Amino acid sequence: MHRRSHSPPRWWLWLGLWTLVGLTIRLITVYRDPNKVAGGDAYFYHYGANLLVSGHGFINPYLYIPHNAHHAVQSASFPPLFLFLVAIPSALGLKTFLAERVWCCVLGAAAIVVCGYTGREIGGRRVGLIAAFLVAVYPNIWMTDELALSETIAPLLVAGVLWFTYRFWKRPTLPRAIWLGASLGVAMLGRDELTLLVVFVMVPLVLLAKALTWRRRAVTLAVGLVTVALVVGPWVGYNLSRFDQPVYISSGLGVTLASADCAATYSGPYEGYWSMPCALHYAAEPSVDTHADESVEGAQLQHLALDYVRAHENRLVPVTLAKLGRAFGFFHPMQQIHLDSYVETRPYRWAVTGLVAYYVLLALSIGGTVLLRRRRIPSFPLWAVGLDVVCSVALTFGQTRYRTTFEVSLVLLAAVQLEWFWSRLRRGSDSDEVAGQGPAADPAPPDPVAAPSPGVPDVAAATT
């Protein structure tokens, strides 16, 4: 049966409506506190972006002294993409933190559109609209936008990767492998932990493409990996040229481990969390050269933190479980909300609402997974994002915003389940109308995702 290759105008109108709703919610959160001052990581991004636009390059804004070139300390503490993006309003002359926060709301709203596309690719037009609505109103996603942290672009990046993932699954061609590799490379430049998705998503996706011969799979995988390397290569080469120790995507692992592996985080009320005093204590050790570049200092901090881990191996399993419990809302969740509110200035009541909504989405995602399995649509790329979060949290520490990438997967899986509920309700309503009121109007044509046979790309569903 012939299917239309484009969504009807009504679909675009609904997607635009949910995007406008999501943008409005995000802007309201900004103007609730228009005088907020950049602090923590947001300070680095805000002033780092202004320095980048001023021609100082990628330097550490904490150590910058105006009119003193000797204090322009090279930095790769964070991946570069978010810094580039928040530099856009600065380049246009809008250098205030308020302007940056408004721009982050626009970036957050862009994720609504991409999630709508991704949901449509996975389960059809209705799933796409439900996913867009959830991203628009889900507190755990929109709360991060006004904070002007790199989690702002995490939903956009992950949704983009998943969109190209399912497009490749439906028709595994070299051009689509290139697009998937490019999306992964861009995601890595935005959030370095997303590097693991190359292993968790791209490699199995290509190797399981039964429509391709093994030789073709090898070529396709090689092309995808080369594309990833071409995207991240310039940044990696730039870092290798300016630091004493090898730095690839970012250099922040050392200080992160120093704040996550110490006495304060291995027992007591903050088990599994992080501690700034711990990082400062490590930095004061004689073996740490605070005058060296950050690659050397980071390597020294990492060495001290790993020494602590080896000396307390008996606590490694319970602490790791505490980290994961904090990130996934199952270990001291209310305390974590208090910490998020105090440390990151998240609105407390909305954070509580977000926790409840997270539990609901998690439950719905189980049903969504079952439905995808019945339709012979792979769900492993969506859960692979969760595995990525598990690995990164186990290595570092647990906090709510670290699971932002996984919550995109939860939204998409929940949208599949909610669409199924909606379809059942519509069928029941149509049946009641026929039974009680005579002939009903012709129902709208169904919008299923046809289940492809093994190894045969679902070309029809790709145009749904």
N, C-alpha and C positions, 0 to 999 in steps of 0.2 A: 504494500500500500504506500502511496506517495505521501511523504510528510513535508510540511513546509520547513524550509531551511532557516527561517527567521522567526523570532517570537513576535506575537501580534502587538500592536501599539499599546493595548491595555496592559500587557506585561511590563513594558517600559514605563508606563505611567505609575504603576504600583511600585516598581523599583525606585523611580525618582522620588515618590512620596516617602518611602521608608528612608531613603538617603537624606531627605530634607528633615524628617523627624529626628534621625540620629544626629545630624549636624546641629539642630536646634538644642537637643539635650546637652551636647558637648559644649556649645557656646554658653548655655546657662550656667554650667559648672564653672566656666572661666569667669563670668561676670558676677558670680557670687563672691569672688575674692579677687578683684582686678589688680590689687596691689601686692599680690604674692611675690615674694623675693626668691630668686633662684638659689637653691641650696643643694648640696650633695652632688650627685651625678648631673642633675639639671644645671648646676653652676658650670660644670665642665662643658656641657654641650652648648649652653648659651654663650658664654664668653669665648669658648673655643671657636664657635662659628663666627663671631664678630672678628676675632683675630685672623681667622682664615680669610675672610672677605677683605680685611685690611692688608693682606699680603704677607702675613707672618708664617703661613704654612700650618702644618699640624704640630702645634706646640702645646705645652701644659699651661693652661690659663692660671692654675693655682700658683705657679712659680714665675709668672711673667711680670717683669718690671718695665714699665714704659720707658722708652728712649734708652734702653740698655740691651744691646743685641746679645751680650754675653749671657743674659738671663732668659733667652728664648730657648727653653729646654724642649727638645724634640720629644714627641709623645705619640704612642699608639695604644693608649690605655683602653680605648674602645674601638670597635670597627668603624670605618669611615662613613658609611652610607647615611646614617641619621645626622651626622655632623654636616654633611653636604646638604641634606634636605632642609635642616633648620637654618642653613646659611642663605637660603633663597630669600626670605623676607629681609634679612640683613643686607643682602646685595641690592635690594630695592629701596634701601634707606630706612626700613622698619627694624630698628635694632633693639627695641625694648623687649623685655621678657613677656609682657602682655601680648605683643604682636606675635611672638614665637608660639605662645600657648594657643592663640587663635588659629595660627597656621597648623599646629598639631591637630586641632579639631578637624580641619579640612582633610588632613592626611587620614585621620581616623574614619571620617565619613567615606573616603575613597575605598576603605576596606569593606564597607557595606555593599558597594557595587560589585567588587570582585567576588565577595562571598556569594552574592546573588548569582553571578555567572557560574561559580564553582558548584553551588547547589543544583543549578539547572543541568550542569554537565553530569552530575552524579545521579540525580533522581527525577529530572524533568522540571518544567517551568514552575510548578507550584512549590516544589521543594526549594527552588532558588529563591522565591519570594519569601517563604517562611524563614529561610536562613538569613536573608537580608534583614527581615524584621527583628529577628533575635539579636543579630549583631548591633542593630541600631539601638535597642533598648536594654541590652544585658549589662548591668552595672560593672561587672568585673572587666569588661572590655572598655566601656567608655570612661570609667574612672581614671584609667592610665593616661588618657589623651591630654587632659589639662595639666598633668604633672610634668609634661614636656620631657619624658624619658623615652629611651629607645623602644620600650614596649609599645609605644604609640604605633610604630610601623610593623610590629610583629604580626598582627592579624592580616595586614595587607600582604606581607611577604609569604606567610604560610598559605593563605588562600590562593595566591598566585601559583605557588609550587603545586598545590593540589589541583588547581584548574588544569595546568599543563600535564600533570600526572594522569588524570582521567582522560584527557584528550589523547594522550599517547596510548593509553590502555585500549581505547576504542579503535584506534588505527595507528599501529606502531610503525611509523615511517621515520626516515632520517630527519626530515625537517622538524617533526614533532619532538624527536630526541634532542635536537639542537635547542628548541624552545625550552624544553624541560631543563637541560643543562644550564642554559642562560638564567632561568628563574632560580635555580639552585645557587648559582654563583652570586647573583644579586642578593639572595637571602643570606648567604654567608657573609657578605660585606655589611649586612645590617645587623645580624645576630650570629656571632661566630659559632655558637653551639649548634646552629642549624647545619653545620658541616656534616654532622652525622646522618642527615637525611640522604646524602649521596649513597651511603652504605645501606641505610634502612629502607629507602624508597627506590632510587634509580636502579641500583644493581639488581635486586630481586624482580623489579618490574620488567626490566629488559630480558633477564634470563628466563622469566616465566611466559614470555611472549611466544606462545605455541604457533602462532601464524607465521613465525620466522624460522628459518633453518638455523642451526647452531652457528654456522659461519656468519649468517646475517646478524644474529644476536650479538656476536662478538664485535662485528664492525659497528653496529648501532651503539653498543655500550662504549666502545672506544671513542666514537664521535661525541657522545654525550659527555664523557669525562674530559675530553679535550676542550669542549666548549666551557665547562666549568673552569678549567685551568686558564683559559683565555680571559675569562671575566675577572677572576681574582688575581691573575698573574701580575698585572702592573702594580697593584697595591702591595703584593708580597715582595716583588722586586724592589720597590721603593723602600719598604721596611728593612730588607736585608742590606740595603746600601747605607742606612743611617744609624744603625745600632751596632754595639759591640758584640752582643749575643744575638743568635738567630731569633727574629720576630717575624711571624707570618701574618695572621689576621689581626691579632691584638696582643698586648703585653700585660694584660691585667690579671693573669692567673695567679701570679705570685702573691700580690697583695690580697687577692680574694681568699686564697688558702690561708694566709696569715690571719685574716679576720674570722675564718671559719673553723680552724683547728687549734684550739687552746682550751685551757681549763674551764673558762666561762661558758663554752659552747659544748663541752663534752659531758657536763652534768649540771644539775641545778635547773632553775626556772627557764633558762635560755638555751637549753639543750637543743641542738640542731639549728640554731639561729646563727647570727654573726655578732661580732663585737669589735667596735673600733678601738677600744683600749688594747685589745689583743694585738691588732695590727701595729699600733704605735709602740707596744712593748717589743715586738719583734724588730721593728725598725731601729730601736735604740740599742740592739745587740751590737757588740764590737765587730762581729763578723759581717755586718751589713754596711756597705759603703754608700752613704746617702748622697755623696757627691758624684757617684758614677751615673751613667745614663740609666734610664728606667729599665732597660733590658737586663743589665747587670744586677741592679738592686732587686728587680723582680725575681731573678734566678736565686739570689741569696735568700730572699724571704721564702720562696718556695722550698728551698732546701731545709730551712729551719722548721717550717710547718710540717713537712714530711717526716722530719726527725721526731716531731711530737707525735704524729700519727703512729709511727713504728713503735714508739715507747708506750703507747696506750692502745695496742691492738685489741685488747680485751674489750674496749669500749667501741670499737669500730662498727660492729653490727648494730647495737642499739642506737648509736648516734646517727648512723645512716638511715635507719628506720624513722628516727625522729625528724630528720631533714625531709624525707619523703612525706611523712605525715603532715608536716607544716605546709609543704607546697601543695599537697592534695587535699587539705582540709580535714584530716583525721587525727591530728595530734595537737591538742590545745588550740582548737580553732578560734575560740573567742579571745584567748590571749593574743593569737596572731592578728586578729582584727584590731585589737587595741594597739599592738605594735605598728601595724600598717597605718593606723590613724595618727599615732604620735610621731613616728619616724618619717612617713611619707605624706602626711597630711591628707590621707584619704578621708572622705566624709564617713563618720562612723555608722550612721543608720543605713546609708546606702551600701556600706561594706557588709553589714549584716544581711541586708536584702540580697546582695550578690552571693553570699555564702549559701543561703537557702536556694536561690535560683541555680547555683552550681550543682547542688545535690539533685535537684529535679532534672537538670540536663544530663547529669551522669546516669540517672536511672533511665531516662528516655533513650540515651545512646546505646544501651544494651539492646533495646527493642529495634533500634535503627540498624544495628549490626546484624541482628537476626534477619531482618527484612532484606538487607543487601545480600546476605548469604543465600537466601531463598531465590533471589533474582540473579544469582551468579555474578554479582558485581563485587569486586574485591574491596574489603574494608581495611585491609592491612595498611595502606598508606595513611589513613586517618589515625589509626592506633600507633603507627610508627612515630608520629609527632609526639604522642604521649611517651613512648619509649625514649625519644630524644630528651624530653624533659626529665625523665627518671635518671638518665645518665648524667646530665649536667647538674642536677640538684644533688645527686649522690656525691659528686666530685666537689661541689662547693657548699651551699647551705640552702635551707628551705625558707621561702617566703612566698606570699600569694602571687605577686606579679610574675614570678618565674614560670607559672603554668599558663600564662596568657596564650602562648602558641598552641597549647593543647586544647584550650577552650574553643578555638576555632573548629577543631575536629568535633568537639562535643556539640557545638551548634549545628554542624552539618549532619551529624548522625541523628540528633534530636529532631531536626527538620524532616528527615526521612520518616521517623516514627509519627510525628505530628501530621504529616501529609497523609499517612495511612489512616489515622484516626479521622481526619477530615473527609477522606474518601468514603469511609464506612458510614459516617453520619449523613453525607450527601445521598448515598445509596438508600439508606433507611428512610430519609425524608422523601425521596422520589417514590419509594415503594408505598409509603403512607398516603401520598397524594394520589397515586393510581388507585389504591384500594378504597379511599374514602371520598374522592372528589371526581372520579371519572378519569378520562385520559389526561395524562400530564404532558406538558410541553417536552419536546425532544431534549434530552439532556445534552450538555456540552460534551464534545468528544473527549474520551479519556486521554490522559497524558502519562502513560506508563513508560518505564524504561524497559524495552524489550530485553529479555535475558539472552545474551549471546551464547551460542554453543561453544564448547571449549576450543580455543585457538582461532575463533572467527571473530574479528573485530565488529563491534556493534555500531555499524555505520548509521543505521536508522536512528538509534538513540542519540547519536552525536548531533543530530539536527533538531532534536526535540526542544 
